[in-house]
Amino acid sequence: MRNDPTATEAMLTDAFTGCGFEIHTFDVVGPEQDGDPAGEVTFPDPTGYDVIVPLGARWAAYDQALLDSWVGAEMAMVRRAVEAGVGVLGVCFGGQLIAQALGGTVSRSPAPEVGWYDVTTDDEQLVPGGRWFQWHFDRWTPPPGAIEIARTPDASQAFMVGTALALQFHPELDSELLEVWLAHDRDGEVAGIGSSHDELRLQTTEFVDGAAVRLRALVRAFVSRVVQEQSST
């Protein structure tokens, strides 16, 4: 579920195909809507899929114009998916959509995170701890009944509720996707958070291979424990 044309699935493709999945992509906001992302979208029926993966976006999940258009519709799709036992893996903005859809909240974070951060976890098998890439200015409060799994000092990083697993970090990021995001950071906003573009490139070169291994483990555990077990109950 490509909510933003700059936020593609990147390393998630290999992680899911390695588990035997066929990948179908759905573009929510196209490149022509870059300056005005609000608009009506008809989403596919989630019950036709084993897993849906709402990806990141540059916009705020609580933006009222978006809530009144496709964000509200996507939240309804997420609720239907969870009610039907379909797996939902939300990434950053996608994880925030899960939070909002199921009764949590999303708001501006007093401490945005951009770069590679140590994430601590209560469930190493499902969401491995370690260095994960972050690029977010908002954060969630988990919905009622959710189990928070991982965190940094400044933000909840993962929670599970039903067949949904929300991730605040970006496990999919590789060097190619990073370059896309840096190209859109025209005003140098990320430098104000503490890292230059070149520092982010060097960190990514250092940490991305380890993240790729942990991502494959995360997806395998999500499929076996969250999707298969939850959907069979």
Steps between C-alpha positions, in 0.01 A plus 500: 500500500711791371353800680772727360684451168831558679432228761536169322528150645878469432643212710152383602459349153772241549389433857146410393588317178742295708198385702320393184280806448407654165522879522229733370550876530228764535583868450293721730651840412666541161794727410261749339338560843827585673394852594139415581470141625137517611257318275252217483642147472316172459699237685498131413312253717759391759339157537638412159853500645691310766692811611477872428795731565419873533829682444636841597412851387627854541167629630333497841253221562285745698483765223129576478490531121656155470276355771201623304626328186728198456645472851154448644426242231828319560433488874163339426677243282747425783214445746328265256822308443559446872138401558530244218829357629713641218857586597589871503861613528514879529825689446549848654203697356335162436551405864352833605195424285458172689518689830237753394277242336482283811450769762846642571625849416772664291651841569809708438800364687703736719807296401498401130731214402700488175787255464602165649377454857531219753159341549436292811253215482302270727476233229828441320351233275214714369661847492877460533672777691797692368565786262199583283457797269262777605351792309197632683375822652184358658440220749206289617336385816411130455130412474311335786589134537824531307821341625794736467805303389781747434602858571769767505524759779293742290237284328314172502646297213280192462170365624279207415121484509306213345654422162666843474862583575594868492860615459611860553844439349580428134625141468474521122757775450802434279755739351297553183186600692704726727621695196138559394416641841810715519418647159166616642666654808561819306492732801742283700245429770669177608825681582312689770434168673867420521629321189621630165414321177850358477483373858173322422660342193797374702277365777283323245801335340604378845163377629284401203628144460424416861158660468427288192567181698276615786229607255483150353465358851231756584292416193531125559384542859219734399371249248525197730397654832283801427329403176469121510439459874268798543295426188446140614351598836 
